[in-house]
């Protein structure tokens, strides 16, 4: 189960990502998402790769990293852009942060 500290760390990392890696503090996290929008999952990062894939590069190779991986001062955040939860739903970005035994996720699209 995600602790409040893990939720806050995820929100800080997401705020930093949205701020292009700039400095953020606790006053910035409410602008990103609320606690009830953060979903906990036991899926591993490799499970996310397998389900959502890796984009092909110009040479037709699959890179070892997801679409985007950003190291922030608060941890590494993985981002899959322009994904769709199911047909007919509005697309959004999927943000995932690994906390070892659990992952925190936020999806900006329609579920």
N, C-alpha and C positions, 0 to 999 in steps of 0.2 A: 504494500500500500504506500502511495506517495505521501511523504510527510509535508507539513506546511513549509518547512525549510526547502525541500526539493521543489515544490511548486514555485516558491519565490525565486529560487535559483534559475529555474526554467524561464520564468517570466523576465528575469534580469538578462539572461542570455538572449532571449527573443527580442527584448528591447534594444540590446546592444547590436544584434544582427540587423534590425530595422534601422538603426542609427549608423549603419555602415561601419560597425566595429568601434564606434565612439564610446566615450565614458557614459555610463548611466548609473542611477542610484534608485533607491526604493521609491522615490516619488514618480519615477517613469514607468513602473510596472503596471499601474492601473490603466494606462493608456493602451496597453497591448492586448490583454485579454483578462478575463476574470477567472478565479479558481474553478468555477463550475464549467468552464469551457476547456479545461485541461483534462485530457483523458489518460488514464493509466493503462498500460498494456504489458503483457509478459512476452510479446513478440520480440525477438532479438533484432538487432540492426540487420543481420543477414536475412532474417525473415522478411524485413521490409524490402531489401534488395530483391529477393526472389519474387515477391508479390508485385512490386512496382517497377522493377527492372532498373537497369542502368542504361543511360543513353549511349548510343553509338557515337564514337568520335568520327572525324573526317575520314579516317582510314578504315572505318568499319569495325573497329575494335571496341570492346566494352571496357570502360575504365574500372579500376578497383574501387573508386569512390562514387558516392551517389551523385545525383545531378549537381548538388552543391553541398559543400561541407565547410562550415565556418567555425574557426576556433576563436571564441570570445574570451574575455577575462573571467567569465563565469562558467566556461565549459564549451564543449564542442556541440554545435547544433547541426543537424542534418535537415536538408530542405529538398523536397520534391515539388517543383513548380508546375502549376497548371494541370493538376490531377483532378479526376472526377470520381466521386464516391460510388456513383452508379449512373447508368444511362438516364439522361434527362435532367440531371441535377447540375446546378451551377458549379463550375470549376473553381478551384482555389489552391492554395499552397499548403502542403503538409509539412509541419515542423516536428522533429523528433529529437529528444535528448536522452542519452543513455545514463542511467544511474546504477548500473551494475545488475541488480536483480529485477529492476523494473524500468520501463521507459515512460517518459512524459510526452504526450502528443497534443498538438493543436492544429486543427484544420480550419482554414479561413473560408472554405467554400460551403456549399449546401450539402447536408448529410442526407 
